[in-house]
């Protein structure tokens, strides 16, 4: 089945947003005020898309990202869409993160106890944030199997692993088909979107 059956997708380039917001060319994502303004533009663009949506947030044009912008642009955006009162069904893939971006981002994600998915330059995905060993085990299972039923989850894992699976679904790094009992790794959707 193709990716388009479940959701649409959008790619948002953070560097372009930064250029739109400032008359002076700047490739650095610094200050909380800047991060808040960038997040507002991202949220506005997401409100105009039919849900569910797989949203690629691309940081490849960003030179420096400080802790306050990692918090404002990524963590607060993710927290808003993890919440059960979220405005739309949106799943996020972060792209174009350099090692210097990963340091502040990882710390912010761990502090907020949220998870994110990063697609690296080779196209593979990795889980970022505060990941327990059980969550890592379930994540690997999902990425290797790509699509599983709830029955497969309950038969493959002990109770602790099932709690980890529930957290990954809640954190929106695993996608549940609408009105169906099947779950997809976001890595499988990334692969389908690229086809």
VEXVOMI-178750 format. One line per field, with one value per residue (C-alpha): residue number from 0; residue in three letters; x, y, z. Coordinates in nm, 4 decimals, always signed. Layout:
N
n <- [NUM ...] $
res <- [ALA ...] $
u <- [X ...] $
v <- [Y ...] $
w <- [Z ...] $
// end
This chain:
195
n <- [0 1 2 3 4 5 6 7 8 9 10 11 12 13 14 15 16 17 18 19 20 21 22 23 24 25 26 27 28 29 30 31 32 33 34 35 36 37 38 39 40 41 42 43 44 45 46 47 48 49 50 51 52 53 54 55 56 57 58 59 60 61 62 63 64 65 66 67 68 69 70 71 72 73 74 75 76 77 78 79 80 81 82 83 84 85 86 87 88 89 90 91 92 93 94 95 96 97 98 99 100 101 102 103 104 105 106 107 108 109 110 111 112 113 114 115 116 117 118 119 120 121 122 123 124 125 126 127 128 129 130 131 132 133 134 135 136 137 138 139 140 141 142 143 144 145 146 147 148 149 150 151 152 153 154 155 156 157 158 159 160 161 162 163 164 165 166 167 168 169 170 171 172 173 174 175 176 177 178 179 180 181 182 183 184 185 186 187 188 189 190 191 192 193 194] $
res <- [UNK UNK UNK UNK UNK UNK UNK UNK UNK UNK UNK UNK UNK UNK UNK UNK UNK UNK UNK UNK UNK UNK UNK UNK UNK UNK UNK UNK UNK UNK UNK UNK UNK UNK UNK UNK UNK UNK UNK UNK UNK UNK UNK UNK UNK UNK UNK UNK UNK UNK UNK UNK UNK UNK UNK UNK UNK UNK UNK UNK UNK UNK UNK UNK UNK UNK UNK UNK UNK UNK UNK UNK UNK UNK UNK UNK UNK UNK UNK UNK UNK UNK UNK UNK UNK UNK UNK UNK UNK UNK UNK UNK UNK UNK UNK UNK UNK UNK UNK UNK UNK UNK UNK UNK UNK UNK UNK UNK UNK UNK UNK UNK UNK UNK UNK UNK UNK UNK UNK UNK UNK UNK UNK UNK UNK UNK UNK UNK UNK UNK UNK UNK UNK UNK UNK UNK UNK UNK UNK UNK UNK UNK UNK UNK UNK UNK UNK UNK UNK UNK UNK UNK UNK UNK UNK UNK UNK UNK UNK UNK UNK UNK UNK UNK UNK UNK UNK UNK UNK UNK UNK UNK UNK UNK UNK UNK UNK UNK UNK UNK UNK UNK UNK UNK UNK UNK UNK UNK UNK UNK UNK UNK UNK UNK UNK] $
u <- [+0.0000 +0.1252 +0.2028 -0.0564 -0.3407 -0.2760 -0.1448 -0.0221 +0.3217 +0.4827 +0.8438 +0.9239 +1.2670 +1.3591 +1.6333 +1.3809 +1.1490 +1.4368 +1.5145 +1.1476 +1.1413 +1.4583 +1.5591 +1.9228 +2.0529 +2.1097 +2.1584 +2.1634 +1.8703 +1.9412 +1.7326 +1.4024 +1.2168 +1.3472 +1.2597 +0.9072 +0.8576 +0.9865 +0.7594 +0.4593 +0.5240 +0.5608 +0.2350 +0.0559 +0.1698 +0.0621 -0.2877 -0.3463 -0.2725 -0.5284 -0.4487 -0.3019 +0.0308 +0.3910 +0.5880 +0.9566 +1.1229 +1.4503 +1.7381 +2.0015 +2.0354 +2.0840 +2.4376 +2.3939 +2.0981 +2.1098 +1.9278 +1.6460 +1.5658 +1.5901 +1.3308 +1.1054 +1.1196 +1.1373 +1.0410 +0.7423 +0.6196 +0.6371 +0.4762 +0.1820 +0.1174 +0.1717 -0.0945 -0.4346 -0.5879 -0.3554 -0.4988 -0.4215 -0.2880 +0.0724 +0.3837 +0.7297 +1.0588 +1.3568 +1.6081 +1.9368 +2.0530 +2.4277 +2.6209 +2.6221 +2.2401 +2.2045 +2.3731 +2.1210 +1.8309 +1.9098 +1.9384 +1.6069 +1.4274 +1.5619 +1.4671 +1.1124 +1.0950 +0.9822 +1.0950 +1.1737 +1.2783 +1.5786 +1.6349 +2.0069 +2.1748 +2.1758 +1.7953 +1.7830 +1.5956 +1.6952 +1.5087 +1.6189 +1.5373 +1.4971 +1.4746 +1.4581 +1.6095 +1.2558 +1.1600 +1.4756 +1.3887 +1.0340 +1.1622 +1.4074 +1.1278 +0.9024 +1.1744 +1.2670 +0.9065 +0.7750 +0.4053 +0.2625 -0.0758 -0.1624 -0.1897 +0.1707 +0.2797 +0.1035 +0.2409 +0.5965 +0.6476 +0.6212 +0.4188 +0.7107 +0.7744 +0.4028 +0.4171 +0.7173 +0.5233 +0.2297 +0.4670 +0.6104 +0.2564 +0.1681 +0.4888 +0.3831 +0.6938 +0.4754 +0.1724 -0.1594 -0.3760 -0.7137 -0.9868 -0.7435 -0.5389 -0.2094 +0.0870 +0.3693 +0.7157 +0.7600 +1.0709 +0.8446 +0.6398 +0.9578 +1.0533 +0.7076 +0.7090 +1.0366 +0.8995] $
v <- [+0.0000 +0.3436 +0.6180 +0.8506 +0.6255 +0.7274 +1.0787 +1.3706 +1.5187 +1.8598 +1.9726 +2.2869 +2.4460 +2.6296 +2.8283 +2.9717 +3.0710 +3.2426 +3.4395 +3.5408 +3.6726 +3.8813 +4.1422 +4.0698 +3.7348 +3.5054 +3.1296 +3.1067 +2.9994 +3.1861 +3.3646 +3.2509 +3.5300 +3.4072 +3.0472 +3.1468 +3.3365 +3.0414 +2.7985 +3.0272 +3.0182 +2.6374 +2.5989 +2.8334 +2.6281 +2.3059 +2.4407 +2.4640 +2.0978 +1.8168 +1.5794 +1.3364 +1.4801 +1.3626 +1.6848 +1.7053 +1.9894 +2.0603 +2.2298 +2.1808 +2.5564 +2.6400 +2.7092 +2.7454 +2.6411 +2.7396 +2.5730 +2.8300 +2.7754 +2.3981 +2.4353 +2.6825 +2.5378 +2.1646 +2.0732 +2.3074 +2.2150 +1.8441 +1.8895 +2.0712 +1.7864 +1.5063 +1.6516 +1.4846 +1.8275 +1.8732 +2.0852 +1.8285 +1.4774 +1.5552 +1.3410 +1.4951 +1.3946 +1.6215 +1.6464 +1.8190 +1.8203 +1.8620 +1.7314 +2.0863 +2.0937 +1.7549 +1.8619 +2.1306 +1.9397 +1.6156 +1.7964 +1.9786 +1.6582 +1.4733 +1.7575 +1.7659 +1.3821 +1.3784 +1.1833 +1.2904 +1.1192 +1.2341 +1.1319 +1.1475 +1.2276 +0.8597 +0.8468 +0.6204 +0.7314 +0.7383 +0.8027 +1.1063 +1.2023 +1.0178 +0.6567 +0.3673 +0.0272 -0.1145 +0.1712 +0.1163 -0.2542 -0.1763 +0.0944 -0.1539 -0.4123 -0.1581 -0.0359 -0.3936 -0.5058 -0.1704 -0.2668 -0.4741 -0.5501 -0.4917 -0.8699 -0.9057 -0.6458 -0.8175 -1.1587 -1.0332 -0.8321 -0.8625 -0.6053 -0.3624 -0.3629 -0.3075 +0.0036 +0.1195 +0.0592 +0.2615 +0.5516 +0.5425 +0.5595 +0.8426 +1.0289 +0.9921 +0.8123 +0.5164 +0.5725 +0.3905 +0.3546 +0.5216 +0.2684 -0.0201 -0.2319 -0.1809 +0.0290 +0.1645 +0.2774 +0.6339 +0.5015 +0.2932 +0.6023 +0.7961 +0.5150 +0.5163 +0.8955 +0.8799 +0.6346] $
w <- [+0.0000 -0.0731 +0.1715 +0.0147 +0.1329 +0.4937 +0.4879 +0.2877 +0.3366 +0.3504 +0.3591 +0.5562 +0.5170 +0.8358 +0.6590 +0.4134 +0.6972 +0.8729 +0.5553 +0.5175 +0.8738 +0.8530 +0.5962 +0.6847 +0.5549 +0.8522 +0.8666 +1.2453 +1.4575 +1.7803 +2.0464 +2.1878 +2.0038 +1.6681 +1.7549 +1.8556 +1.5271 +1.3201 +1.5066 +1.4461 +1.0697 +1.0771 +1.2727 +1.0314 +0.7307 +0.8995 +0.9638 +0.5880 +0.5161 +0.5172 +0.8032 +0.8732 +0.7621 +0.7607 +0.8014 +0.7160 +0.9070 +0.7239 +0.9079 +0.6366 +0.5689 +0.9381 +1.0590 +1.4355 +1.6495 +2.0139 +2.3048 +2.3144 +1.9457 +1.9815 +2.2554 +2.0706 +1.7199 +1.7885 +2.1448 +2.1792 +1.8307 +1.9114 +2.2538 +2.0956 +1.8519 +2.1053 +2.3321 +2.3001 +2.2285 +1.9287 +1.6477 +1.3746 +1.3166 +1.2248 +1.2469 +1.2257 +1.0689 +1.1346 +0.8497 +0.7848 +1.1462 +1.1877 +1.4900 +1.6297 +1.6064 +1.7727 +2.0967 +2.2004 +2.0466 +2.2293 +2.5612 +2.5100 +2.4072 +2.7113 +2.9448 +2.8023 +2.7952 +2.4330 +2.1300 +1.7758 +1.4565 +1.2588 +0.8977 +0.8292 +0.4981 +0.3956 +0.4362 +0.7409 +1.0512 +1.4161 +1.7360 +1.9384 +2.2955 +2.6209 +2.4975 +2.7418 +2.6563 +2.6157 +2.3827 +2.1812 +2.1508 +2.0310 +1.7933 +1.6366 +1.6042 +1.4323 +1.1975 +1.1021 +1.0488 +0.9188 +0.9575 +1.2442 +1.3955 +1.7598 +1.7950 +1.6757 +1.9311 +2.2202 +2.1261 +2.0616 +2.3787 +2.7524 +2.9485 +2.9938 +2.6181 +2.5528 +2.7756 +2.5734 +2.2515 +2.3903 +2.4677 +2.1139 +1.9724 +2.2124 +2.1198 +1.7546 +1.6307 +1.5328 +1.3107 +1.3588 +1.0505 +1.0869 +1.1743 +1.1446 +1.3779 +1.1970 +1.3007 +1.0869 +1.1724 +1.0496 +0.8768 +0.6516 +0.5667 +0.4873 +0.2502 +0.0881 +0.0508 -0.1383 -0.3959] $
// end
